[in-house]
Amino acid sequence: MRSRLEGSAPGSANARTFIETARRQQLVDAAVATVNELGYHRASLAEIAKRARIAKSAVVYYFSAKEALLLELVETVFAALDEQVVAAVDGVSEPAARLQAYADAYLAHVDVHRQAVAAAVEIAVSHRTAEGTPLYLVADDADTALLRSILRAGMDEGTFRSMPIEVATGLTESVLDHAITLVQRHPGADLGELRAQVVPYLLRALRAQDD
């Protein structure tokens, strides 16, 4: 889900100027608005350019095709989410506390950046790779490495009940991703009650005492 199309940018990220970086972010922001308004399939470069208030030719300079821009949107959005949860658990050692920090940061990020997250998920569900695989099904262990490590540590020390790590990871992700479903369904949804209940729910569901 984090990959981008080859040739999507006229140079590496490290070589970009401040102006180029700002312009690319402007286009990503315009793409977010376009996807949320029109959907993945109708979000053309022309529509994105219109919302960015620039010429379509300027968009093509930075992104050779619609797919390149939309995949950068996905990469940018989920990289920001990753950074948020990594920073939240940094320095926290006990597994239950790490899970709480992870979940709190995840839900807070979705709440604050709901439009960008909703657009990224729309793209991930709608876009297919060259092999025909939906983008949201393209993943590897690196995508869930942090969460898996938290859950595994909790099982190893007896805080969390023992179960296949794939099951524990999938169930936890499903609970957290309900926030994304809510903001896709109702963009202005109040996530306060969900944020208040998710962590206690997860900790009760995972605790070893229920074995």
C-alpha positions in Angstrom: 0.0 0.0 0.0 3.0 2.3 0.6 4.6 1.9 -2.9 4.3 4.4 -5.7 4.5 4.0 -9.5 8.0 4.2 -10.9 8.7 7.5 -12.7 6.1 9.4 -10.7 8.6 12.2 -9.8 11.2 14.1 -11.7 13.9 13.3 -9.1 14.3 11.7 -5.8 12.6 13.0 -2.6 16.1 14.0 -1.2 16.8 16.1 -4.2 13.6 18.1 -4.2 13.7 21.8 -3.7 11.5 23.6 -1.1 9.3 24.9 -3.9 8.9 21.5 -5.5 8.1 19.9 -2.2 5.4 22.5 -1.5 3.9 22.2 -5.0 3.7 18.4 -4.7 2.0 18.7 -1.3 -0.4 21.2 -2.8 -1.3 18.7 -5.5 -1.7 15.9 -2.9 -4.0 18.1 -0.9 -6.0 18.9 -4.1 -6.2 15.1 -4.8 -7.6 14.5 -1.4 -10.4 16.9 -2.0 -11.0 15.5 -5.5 -11.2 11.9 -4.4 -13.5 12.6 -1.5 -15.8 14.7 -3.7 -15.8 12.6 -6.9 -14.4 9.2 -6.0 -11.3 7.5 -7.3 -12.4 6.8 -10.9 -13.6 10.4 -11.6 -10.6 12.0 -9.9 -8.8 13.0 -13.2 -5.7 15.2 -13.4 -7.9 17.9 -14.9 -10.2 17.9 -11.9 -7.2 17.8 -9.5 -5.6 20.7 -11.3 -8.9 22.7 -11.1 -9.0 22.3 -7.3 -5.3 23.2 -7.0 -5.9 26.3 -9.2 -3.1 25.4 -11.6 -2.8 24.3 -15.2 -3.1 20.6 -15.9 0.3 20.8 -17.6 1.9 21.9 -14.3 0.4 18.7 -12.6 1.9 16.5 -15.4 5.4 18.1 -14.7 5.3 16.6 -11.2 3.2 13.5 -11.8 3.3 11.7 -15.2 -0.2 10.2 -14.6 -3.1 10.2 -12.3 -2.1 7.0 -10.7 1.3 8.3 -9.8 -0.2 11.3 -7.9 -2.8 9.1 -6.1 -0.3 6.6 -5.1 1.9 9.3 -3.6 -1.2 10.5 -1.7 -1.5 7.0 -0.2 2.2 6.8 0.6 2.1 10.2 2.2 -1.0 9.6 4.3 0.1 6.2 5.7 3.7 7.4 6.3 2.3 10.2 8.4 0.2 7.7 10.3 3.2 5.4 10.9 5.2 8.3 12.2 2.5 9.3 14.6 2.2 5.8 16.2 6.0 5.2 16.2 6.5 8.5 18.1 3.7 7.6 20.5 5.2 4.3 21.6 8.8 5.5 21.8 10.0 5.2 25.3 7.0 3.1 26.5 8.1 -0.4 27.5 5.2 -2.3 29.0 3.1 -4.0 26.3 -0.3 -2.9 27.5 0.9 0.7 27.8 2.5 0.4 24.4 -0.8 -0.9 22.9 -2.7 2.0 24.6 -0.2 4.5 23.2 -0.4 2.9 19.7 -4.2 2.9 19.7 -4.6 6.4 21.1 -2.2 7.8 18.5 -3.8 5.9 15.6 -7.3 7.1 16.5 -6.2 10.6 17.1 -4.5 10.8 13.7 -7.6 9.4 11.9 -9.7 11.9 13.8 -7.6 15.0 12.9 -6.6 13.9 9.4 -9.9 12.2 8.5 -10.2 13.7 5.0 -6.8 12.6 3.9 -7.2 9.1 5.5 -10.6 8.6 3.8 -9.2 9.5 0.4 -6.2 7.2 0.9 -8.5 4.3 1.8 -10.7 5.0 -1.2 -7.7 4.8 -3.5 -6.4 1.7 -1.8 -9.7 -0.1 -2.2 -10.2 1.1 -5.8 -6.7 0.9 -7.4 -5.3 -2.3 -8.8 -1.7 -3.1 -9.5 -0.5 -4.1 -12.9 -1.1 -7.7 -11.9 -4.8 -6.9 -11.0 -4.4 -7.0 -7.3 -6.4 -4.5 -5.2 -3.9 -2.1 -3.6 -5.2 -2.7 -0.1 -4.3 -6.4 -0.4 -0.7 -5.5 -1.3 1.1 -5.6 2.1 4.0 -7.3 3.9 5.0 -7.8 7.5 6.6 -4.4 7.6 3.2 -2.8 7.5 2.2 -4.4 10.8 5.6 -4.9 12.3 5.2 -2.5 15.2 1.7 -3.7 16.2 2.9 -7.3 15.9 5.8 -6.7 18.2 3.6 -5.1 20.8 1.2 -8.0 20.8 3.9 -10.6 20.7 5.7 -9.0 23.7 2.4 -9.0 25.6 1.8 -12.7 24.9 5.4 -13.6 25.8 5.2 -12.0 29.2 1.7 -13.3 29.9 -0.2 -9.9 29.8 -2.1 -10.9 26.6 -3.7 -14.2 26.0 -1.9 -16.6 23.7 -3.3 -16.8 20.1 -1.8 -16.8 16.6 -0.2 -13.4 16.0 -2.0 -13.0 12.7 -5.3 -13.4 14.5 -4.4 -10.9 17.2 -3.1 -8.4 14.7 -6.0 -8.7 12.4 -8.6 -8.3 15.2 -6.8 -5.3 16.6 -6.5 -3.6 13.2 -10.2 -4.3 12.6 -11.2 -2.5 15.8 -9.0 0.5 15.1 -10.0 0.7 11.5 -13.7 1.1 12.5 -12.8 4.8 13.0 -11.9 5.0 9.3 -15.2 3.4 8.4 -17.1 5.9 10.4 -15.4 9.0 8.9 -15.9 7.5 5.4 -19.6 7.0 6.1 -20.1 10.3 7.9 -17.2 12.8 7.3 -18.2 14.9 10.3 -18.7 12.0 12.7 -17.8 12.6 16.3 -15.1 10.0 17.3 -15.0 11.0 20.9 -16.9 8.0 22.3 -15.1 5.5 20.0 -11.8 6.9 21.1 -12.8 6.6 24.8 -14.0 2.9 24.4 -11.5 1.3 22.0 -8.5 1.0 24.3 -10.4 -0.5 27.3 -12.2 -2.8 24.8 -8.9 -4.1 23.3 -7.2 -4.6 26.7 -10.2 -6.6 28.0 -10.3 -8.7 24.9 -6.6 -9.4 24.9 -5.9 -9.9 28.6 -4.6 -13.3 29.6 -6.9 -13.6 32.6 -9.8 -14.6 30.3 -8.0 -17.7 29.1 
